[in-house]
Amino acid sequence: MGVFTSLDDPSSTGHEQVVFCQDTQTGLRAIIGIYSTALGPALGGTRFYPYASEEAALADVLDLSRGMAYKNALAGLDLGGGKAVIWGDPDQLKSEPLLRAYGRFVESLNGRYYTACDVGTYVADMDVIARETRFVTGRSVEHGGAGDSSVLTAWGVFQGMRAAAEHVWGAPTLNGRRVGVAGLGKVGKHLTRHLLDDHAEVVATDVDPRAREWVRANHPQVELVDDAAALVAADIDVYAPCALGGALDDDTVPALRAKVVAGAANNQLAHPGIEKLLADRGILYAPDYVVNAGGVIQVADEIEGFNFERARLRATRIYDTTRQILRLADDEGVPPAVAADRLAERRMAEVGRLRTIHLR
Ligand SMILES: NC(=O)c1ccc[n+]([C@@H]2O[C@H](COP(=O)([O-])OP(=O)(O)OC[C@H]3O[C@@H](n4cnc5c(N)ncnc54)[C@H](O)[C@@H]3O)[C@@H](O)[C@H]2O)c1
């Protein structure tokens, strides 16, 4: 999945629709990118970020919306891929009128795009946006929303990790394995609990002293190391990046001692080619957008009227999807990241085609 900077040549991006929204009074400048609605309405969060330029904002929304199409396809959702960016500093610009103006633009797409939280936007913001549009997820529980999506993100990562463990060691469990968790934020904390429940040994790190304190107080059996570099070099079986993107790069992959990588962070591969480097070192990489889809599964469930148990069952299927991808990768002799893209494209084409069967 590349980075695009221009719509001059629409065939180079493949996006269906890109909408620029402006409201000068509130300072709103937003871009909504719809990559594909082959499987249903496009779903993806709104990133509120102080981009250096409009080109940078456009490049990000094109890249992210494409990624959502692949993620939603493999999550088994009847949803396409989209994403939005609001260009500006949320600390300076975010206001009720701005969010509501944005909500009206989302509404104007009449259900072709559903929004959700992303970097710089929170559950409370979705509740405000929802005062102007029906096409919003990630609202608070009090407003019929799914609440904190990290709950099922962590559950899904754990399921993907089980599938990877089975592929490498023959049993779908982390029992007795040493798992390194980099980042003890919302997802990392839940993941640590699932791993301990499964009788794994957990080694962890976080730059935030409060997160380290949380571990010491709640799970003293977890070993803490100084930083992510120490975790990469540690004697671990599984590495779970749960902090920022780009965790797997030209420095970390050669140093990594784990046999499996499965974590929540988005965009773990620092650049194309890293998936090959991992494969060459005999490290099984469970693609990030496959195993971290529990969050989007959780918020997507709001569209049907949120039911936690139904969403949890769907997120549990990340185990089956990861298994399928790892087998396909072996059969086709490609890294799992390539197999995942192929499977997503296949579902978009095969299921998307059914809409050509005319019903009325
Ligand atoms: N929350 C979700 O539902 C969800 C869904 C899909 C993907 N993700 C991705 O998973 C990752 C974690 O999400 P989260 O919601 O837990 O975020 P978070 O902000 O709650 O937690 C991130 C944690 O990583 C720590 N961290 C940052 N830099 C670090 C470093 N260099 N070394 C070690 N620790 C570091 C932070 O201190 C923080 O505790 C992010 O990449 C996010 O994009 C989250």
The ligand as an SDF file (V2000), in Angstrom:
LIG
                    3D

 44 48  0  0  0  0  0  0  0  0999 V2000
   -7.2650    1.4110   20.5570 N   0  0  0  0  0  0  0  0  0  0  0  0
   -7.6670    0.7240   19.5130 C   0  0  0  0  0  0  0  0  0  0  0  0
   -8.8210    0.2820   19.4310 O   0  0  0  0  0  0  0  0  0  0  0  0
   -6.7160    0.4210   18.3780 C   0  0  0  0  0  0  0  0  0  0  0  0
   -7.2130   -0.2260   17.2430 C   0  0  0  0  0  0  0  0  0  0  0  0
   -6.3350   -0.5480   16.2060 C   0  0  0  0  0  0  0  0  0  0  0  0
   -4.9930   -0.1930   16.3200 C   0  0  0  0  0  0  0  0  0  0  0  0
   -4.5520    0.4670   17.4440 N   0  0  0  0  0  0  0  0  0  0  0  0
   -3.1220    0.8200   17.5140 C   0  0  0  0  0  0  0  0  0  0  0  0
   -2.5320    0.1580   18.6150 O   0  0  0  0  0  0  0  0  0  0  0  0
   -1.5280    0.9650   19.2040 C   0  0  0  0  0  0  0  0  0  0  0  0
   -1.8390    1.1780   20.6770 C   0  0  0  0  0  0  0  0  0  0  0  0
   -3.1140    1.7850   20.7940 O   0  0  0  0  0  0  0  0  0  0  0  0
   -3.6640    2.2710   22.2250 P   0  0  0  0  0  0  0  0  0  0  0  0
   -5.0860    2.6220   21.9920 O   0  0  0  0  0  0  0  0  0  0  0  0
   -3.2870    1.2860   23.2600 O   0  0  0  0  0  0  0  0  0  0  0  0
   -2.8240    3.6120   22.3900 O   0  0  0  0  0  0  0  0  0  0  0  0
   -2.3430    4.2960   23.7650 P   0  0  0  0  0  0  0  0  0  0  0  0
   -1.9450    5.6800   23.3880 O   0  0  0  0  0  0  0  0  0  0  0  0
   -3.3580    4.0790   24.8440 O   0  0  0  0  0  0  0  0  0  0  0  0
   -1.0540    3.4400   24.1920 O   0  0  0  0  0  0  0  0  0  0  0  0
    0.1930    3.5320   23.5800 C   0  0  0  0  0  0  0  0  0  0  0  0
    1.2310    3.2720   24.6580 C   0  0  0  0  0  0  0  0  0  0  0  0
    2.5160    3.1760   24.0450 O   0  0  0  0  0  0  0  0  0  0  0  0
    3.4490    3.8600   24.8570 C   0  0  0  0  0  0  0  0  0  0  0  0
    4.6010    4.2310   24.0200 N   0  0  0  0  0  0  0  0  0  0  0  0
    4.7180    5.2460   23.1400 C   0  0  0  0  0  0  0  0  0  0  0  0
    5.9480    5.2440   22.5820 N   0  0  0  0  0  0  0  0  0  0  0  0
    6.6040    4.1920   23.0980 C   0  0  0  0  0  0  0  0  0  0  0  0
    7.9100    3.6650   22.9130 C   0  0  0  0  0  0  0  0  0  0  0  0
    8.7670    4.2220   22.0530 N   0  0  0  0  0  0  0  0  0  0  0  0
    8.2600    2.5680   23.6270 N   0  0  0  0  0  0  0  0  0  0  0  0
    7.3970    2.0010   24.4990 C   0  0  0  0  0  0  0  0  0  0  0  0
    6.1550    2.4700   24.7280 N   0  0  0  0  0  0  0  0  0  0  0  0
    5.7580    3.5520   24.0290 C   0  0  0  0  0  0  0  0  0  0  0  0
    2.6840    5.0460   25.4100 C   0  0  0  0  0  0  0  0  0  0  0  0
    3.2910    5.5690   26.5670 O   0  0  0  0  0  0  0  0  0  0  0  0
    1.3220    4.4030   25.6900 C   0  0  0  0  0  0  0  0  0  0  0  0
    1.2510    3.8730   27.0040 O   0  0  0  0  0  0  0  0  0  0  0  0
   -1.5030    2.2570   18.3650 C   0  0  0  0  0  0  0  0  0  0  0  0
   -0.5380    2.1060   17.3580 O   0  0  0  0  0  0  0  0  0  0  0  0
   -2.8720    2.2860   17.7440 C   0  0  0  0  0  0  0  0  0  0  0  0
   -2.8810    2.9980   16.5140 O   0  0  0  0  0  0  0  0  0  0  0  0
   -5.3710    0.7570   18.4680 C   0  0  0  0  0  0  0  0  0  0  0  0
  1  2  1  0
  2  3  2  0
  2  4  1  0
  4  5  1  0
  4 44  2  0
  5  6  2  0
  6  7  1  0
  7  8  2  0
  8  9  1  0
  8 44  1  0
  9 10  1  0
  9 42  1  0
 10 11  1  0
 11 12  1  0
 11 40  1  0
 12 13  1  0
 13 14  1  0
 14 15  2  0
 14 16  1  0
 14 17  1  0
 17 18  1  0
 18 19  2  0
 18 20  1  0
 18 21  1  0
 21 22  1  0
 22 23  1  0
 23 24  1  0
 23 38  1  0
 24 25  1  0
 25 26  1  0
 25 36  1  0
 26 27  1  0
 26 35  1  0
 27 28  2  0
 28 29  1  0
 29 30  1  0
 29 35  2  0
 30 31  1  0
 30 32  2  0
 32 33  1  0
 33 34  2  0
 34 35  1  0
 36 37  1  0
 36 38  1  0
 38 39  1  0
 40 41  1  0
 40 42  1  0
 42 43  1  0
M  CHG  2   8   1  16  -1
M  END
$$$$
